[in-house]
Amino acid sequence: MIFHPFHPKSSRACRGGAAISAVLLLCAAPFAAHAKPSGDGMQPEAQVGTRFLKKPVEVNPREAGLERKNFARCVYGRIPDRVDKLLENSDPEGIEYYAADTTQDRFWQQISRDNFCGELNSAASEHRQLSMSNTAFRSMMLEEAYLARFKAAPALPEDATEVIDRRYITEGSVPARALGRFADCLAFRDTAGADVLLRTVPGSDEEKQAARSLAPALGACLMRGQMLSLNTANVRAFAADGLWNRFVRNAGPVPAQSN
């Protein structure tokens, strides 16, 4: 199975506000499933955002989530220093690859060439490849970097503030700063709940329940008039962003016992 980044069109945002639980239920997270490319260069007509080169394989959400989780854990486990460098040079809108002494193409070509995370224990994985955006990849790596350092939710310092200092690579970007503040607020208001969410299997019922349990914090963090796409996957991404920036940024190498 091969993973690679892509740049999807912006999806329609769900308005935040009174009924966060309903938002989490109604805004389904998209999952792109692709078959491996064939050698003849011919591609059948496909739906926007999803390309099937052979008969579509029905993807079980939990199985697909476990595949992504295994891939993320494998990549971070193999090259934590390189990934940490990418994360330090990123924000909610993207990754500054050149600041980490690489390019997007070079980084992914190496992973594809080495194929060190391509063989996963799933019968369905050999029939498709799973693609993701750079922001989705960043979220997965934030999660693994956090979990590699903490076996349980860390306690907030007594002098903790809701908004923390961050480095934004997209200087002057209002959306990046708004997303960063939202993630900071979520991790501040419910550190334990955000931690629980990251320890669930993506696509599982446990993940959905953990995301819904964050509804009070999500509601408190949404500013009046703010529009955010709030689905289970994005709530998980906000949790990873908030926890990593608060507890992991500039924390140094992964402890030896966590490898």
C-alpha positions as a printed NumPy array, in Angstrom:
array([[  0.   ,   0.   ,   0.   ],
       [  1.287,   3.45 ,  -0.906],
       [  0.466,   6.704,   0.826],
       [  1.048,  10.073,  -0.784],
       [ -0.17 ,  13.622,  -0.206],
       [ -2.701,  15.345,  -2.414],
       [ -4.436,  18.695,  -2.373],
       [ -8.218,  18.267,  -2.294],
       [-10.639,  21.074,  -2.911],
       [-11.998,  22.728,   0.197],
       [-15.015,  20.913,   1.564],
       [-18.137,  22.644,   2.675],
       [-17.768,  23.792,   6.277],
       [-20.274,  23.048,   9.001],
       [-21.239,  25.999,  11.15 ],
       [-20.231,  25.756,  14.777],
       [-22.637,  26.837,  17.477],
       [-25.3  ,  25.338,  19.634],
       [-25.436,  21.664,  18.671],
       [-21.86 ,  20.441,  18.425],
       [-22.87 ,  16.793,  18.875],
       [-25.17 ,  17.047,  15.859],
       [-22.386,  18.61 ,  13.829],
       [-20.095,  15.716,  14.641],
       [-22.725,  13.28 ,  13.49 ],
       [-23.748,  15.059,  10.297],
       [-20.392,  16.11 ,   8.857],
       [-18.893,  12.84 ,   7.684],
       [-15.125,  12.775,   7.253],
       [-14.132,  11.978,   3.639],
       [-11.811,   9.027,   3.061],
       [-10.213,   8.62 ,  -0.367],
       [ -9.617,   5.041,  -1.468],
       [ -7.589,   4.345,  -4.593],
       [ -6.573,   1.135,  -6.314],
       [ -2.917,   0.671,  -7.153],
       [ -2.064,   2.102, -10.613],
       [ -2.097,  -0.318, -13.499],
       [  0.757,  -0.532, -15.954],
       [ -1.121,   0.316, -19.158],
       [ -1.615,   4.001, -18.338],
       [ -5.367,   3.766, -18.999],
       [ -7.662,   5.179, -16.356],
       [-11.445,   4.807, -16.256],
       [-13.703,   7.772, -15.631],
       [-13.92 ,   8.502, -11.902],
       [-15.777,  10.603,  -9.383],
       [-14.238,  13.899,  -8.327],
       [-11.743,  13.339,  -5.526],
       [-11.64 ,   9.56 ,  -5.859],
       [-10.068,   7.535,  -8.65 ],
       [-10.634,   3.805,  -8.955],
       [ -8.442,   1.867, -11.37 ],
       [-10.225,  -1.39 , -10.686],
       [-13.498,  -2.407,  -9.105],
       [-13.891,  -0.318,  -5.907],
       [-13.124,  -2.094,  -2.671],
       [-15.539,  -1.299,   0.13 ],
       [-13.523,   0.233,   2.94 ],
       [-14.457,  -0.59 ,   6.506],
       [-13.898,   2.675,   8.438],
       [-12.172,   0.973,  11.371],
       [ -9.926,  -1.097,   9.098],
       [ -9.036,   1.95 ,   7.032],
       [ -8.357,   3.936,  10.185],
       [ -6.157,   1.162,  11.556],
       [ -4.161,   1.135,   8.307],
       [ -3.575,   4.861,   8.538],
       [ -2.68 ,   4.541,  12.209],
       [ -0.187,   1.771,  11.516],
       [  1.337,   3.771,   8.678],
       [  1.671,   6.901,  10.812],
       [  3.195,   4.964,  13.704],
       [  5.629,   3.274,  11.335],
       [  6.781,   6.495,   9.649],
       [  7.251,   8.339,  12.922],
       [  8.932,   5.336,  14.529],
       [ 11.445,   5.059,  11.679],
       [ 12.368,   8.716,  11.189],
       [ 11.255,  10.662,  14.29 ],
       [ 13.988,  13.308,  13.994],
       [ 13.082,  14.147,  10.391],
       [  9.373,  14.253,  11.153],
       [  9.947,  16.418,  14.242],
       [ 11.827,  18.885,  12.027],
       [  8.878,  19.015,   9.628],
       [  6.432,  19.551,  12.477],
       [  8.51 ,  22.386,  13.903],
       [  8.261,  24.05 ,  10.506],
       [  4.529,  23.697,  10.011],
       [  1.229,  25.243,  11.016],
       [ -2.455,  24.312,  10.538],
       [ -2.285,  25.35 ,   6.881],
       [  0.777,  23.459,   5.743],
       [  4.369,  22.268,   6.044],
       [  7.497,  24.225,   5.147],
       [  9.521,  21.334,   3.73 ],
       [ 12.54 ,  23.363,   2.68 ],
       [ 13.065,  24.553,   6.263],
       [ 13.545,  20.89 ,   7.139],
       [ 16.2  ,  20.542,   4.415],
       [ 13.968,  18.665,   1.992],
       [ 11.127,  19.112,  -0.47 ],
       [  7.708,  17.534,  -0.491],
       [  8.568,  15.413,  -3.545],
       [ 11.926,  14.314,  -2.137],
       [ 10.438,  13.381,   1.22 ],
       [  7.685,  11.232,  -0.279],
       [  9.925,   9.746,  -2.962],
       [ 12.231,   8.447,  -0.26 ],
       [  9.374,   6.887,   1.677],
       [  8.023,   5.335,  -1.526],
       [ 11.462,   4.15 ,  -2.641],
       [ 12.408,   2.64 ,   0.713],
       [  8.883,   1.246,   1.125],
       [  9.624,   0.728,   4.794],
       [  6.01 ,   1.255,   5.786],
       [  4.281,  -0.245,   2.782],
       [  3.589,  -3.744,   4.037],
       [  0.696,  -3.684,   6.485],
       [ -1.331,  -6.589,   7.81 ],
       [ -4.487,  -6.073,   5.789],
       [ -5.821,  -8.221,   2.994],
       [ -7.533,  -5.191,   1.466],
       [ -4.443,  -2.965,   1.554],
       [ -2.888,  -4.592,  -1.507],
       [ -5.899,  -3.567,  -3.591],
       [ -5.762,   0.14 ,  -2.993],
       [ -3.613,   3.064,  -2.062],
       [ -4.71 ,   5.679,   0.427],
       [ -3.973,   9.329,  -0.168],
       [ -4.04 ,  12.295,   2.155],
       [ -3.44 ,  16.015,   2.208],
       [ -0.31 ,  17.539,   3.69 ],
       [ -2.412,  18.879,   6.56 ],
       [ -3.808,  15.399,   7.219],
       [ -0.294,  13.942,   7.209],
       [  0.806,  16.685,   9.615],
       [ -2.059,  15.83 ,  11.968],
       [ -1.124,  12.15 ,  11.937],
       [  2.499,  12.969,  12.738],
       [  1.536,  15.441,  15.498],
       [ -0.465,  12.644,  17.076],
       [  2.35 ,  10.098,  16.911],
       [  4.94 ,  12.592,  18.186],
       [  2.705,  13.335,  21.176],
       [  1.875,   9.697,  21.938],
       [  5.545,   8.704,  21.667],
       [  6.308,  11.   ,  24.599],
       [  3.262,  10.597,  26.818],
       [  1.727,   7.36 ,  28.055],
       [ -1.034,   9.28 ,  29.821],
       [ -2.453,  12.778,  29.674],
       [  0.003,  15.339,  31.091],
       [ -1.187,  17.812,  33.69 ],
       [ -1.538,  21.475,  32.775],
       [  0.945,  23.713,  34.621],
       [ -0.633,  26.032,  37.179],
       [  0.323,  29.051,  35.078],
       [ -1.042,  27.574,  31.817],
       [ -2.821,  29.961,  29.493],
       [ -5.47 ,  29.16 ,  26.923],
       [ -3.512,  30.554,  23.985],
       [  0.18 ,  29.676,  23.689],
       [  3.015,  31.084,  21.621],
       [  3.274,  29.434,  18.229],
       [  5.333,  29.812,  15.084],
       [  3.219,  30.289,  11.976],
       [  4.919,  29.613,   8.644],
       [  2.129,  31.422,   6.806],
       [  2.832,  34.859,   8.261],
       [ -0.229,  37.031,   8.502],
       [ -2.564,  34.114,   7.783],
       [ -5.783,  34.723,   9.678],
       [ -7.121,  31.167,   9.07 ],
       [ -3.945,  29.504,  10.39 ],
       [ -4.007,  31.624,  13.544],
       [ -7.715,  31.016,  14.096],
       [ -7.228,  27.267,  13.759],
       [ -4.229,  27.392,  16.067],
       [ -6.157,  29.285,  18.723],
       [ -9.029,  26.815,  18.483],
       [ -6.664,  23.856,  18.952],
       [ -4.962,  25.614,  21.879],
       [ -8.331,  26.207,  23.514],
       [ -9.442,  22.596,  23.082],
       [ -6.261,  21.176,  24.639],
       [ -6.499,  23.721,  27.472],
       [-10.161,  23.148,  28.324],
       [-10.134,  19.352,  28.096],
       [ -6.592,  17.986,  28.052],
       [ -7.678,  14.572,  29.292],
       [-10.505,  14.283,  26.761],
       [ -8.238,  15.259,  23.873],
       [ -5.701,  12.685,  25.053],
       [ -8.352,   9.955,  25.198],
       [ -9.402,  10.741,  21.626],
       [ -5.854,  10.285,  20.292],
       [ -5.653,   6.847,  21.906],
       [ -8.644,   5.492,  19.996],
       [ -8.514,   3.747,  16.609],
       [ -9.503,   6.15 ,  13.808],
       [-12.87 ,   5.215,  12.322],
       [-13.955,   3.282,  15.403],
       [-17.045,   3.749,  17.549],
       [-14.724,   4.599,  20.43 ],
       [-13.295,   7.474,  18.416],
       [-16.756,   8.86 ,  17.705],
       [-17.714,   8.665,  21.372],
       [-14.476,  10.353,  22.456],
       [-15.025,  13.143,  19.93 ],
       [-18.605,  13.689,  21.09 ],
       [-17.387,  13.843,  24.686],
       [-15.394,  16.93 ,  23.721],
       [-18.583,  18.776,  22.74 ],
       [-18.59 ,  21.124,  25.774],
       [-14.987,  22.212,  25.12 ],
       [-15.614,  22.537,  21.388],
       [-18.628,  24.724,  22.004],
       [-16.704,  26.929,  24.428],
       [-13.82 ,  27.337,  21.983],
       [-15.896,  28.413,  18.972],
       [-16.044,  32.168,  18.632],
       [-19.265,  33.831,  17.531],
       [-19.536,  33.748,  13.744],
       [-16.62 ,  31.318,  13.371],
       [-16.997,  28.623,  10.72 ],
       [-15.122,  25.34 ,  11.1  ],
       [-15.503,  21.929,   9.521],
       [-16.203,  19.858,  12.613],
       [-16.221,  16.145,  11.919],
       [-14.714,  13.381,  13.998],
       [-11.464,  13.368,  12.012],
       [-11.035,  17.128,  12.272],
       [-11.75 ,  17.169,  15.999],
       [ -9.009,  14.55 ,  16.318],
       [ -6.701,  16.777,  14.263],
       [ -7.413,  19.776,  16.509],
       [ -6.702,  17.633,  19.572],
       [ -3.368,  16.492,  18.126],
       [ -2.403,  20.045,  17.157],
       [ -3.31 ,  21.474,  20.547],
       [ -1.605,  18.766,  22.592],
       [  1.576,  18.719,  20.485],
       [  2.062,  22.476,  20.507],
       [  1.38 ,  22.716,  24.221],
       [  3.393,  19.742,  25.487],
       [  5.797,  18.544,  22.76 ],
       [  7.127,  21.479,  20.721],
       [ 10.798,  21.976,  21.56 ],
       [ 10.637,  18.965,  23.901],
       [ 13.712,  17.33 ,  22.383],
       [ 14.21 ,  13.739,  21.097],
       [ 11.725,  10.963,  21.751],
       [ 12.637,   9.176,  25.015],
       [ 14.527,   5.961,  24.325],
       [ 11.922,   3.791,  26.074],
       [  9.224,   5.081,  23.676],
       [ 10.881,   3.785,  20.5  ]])
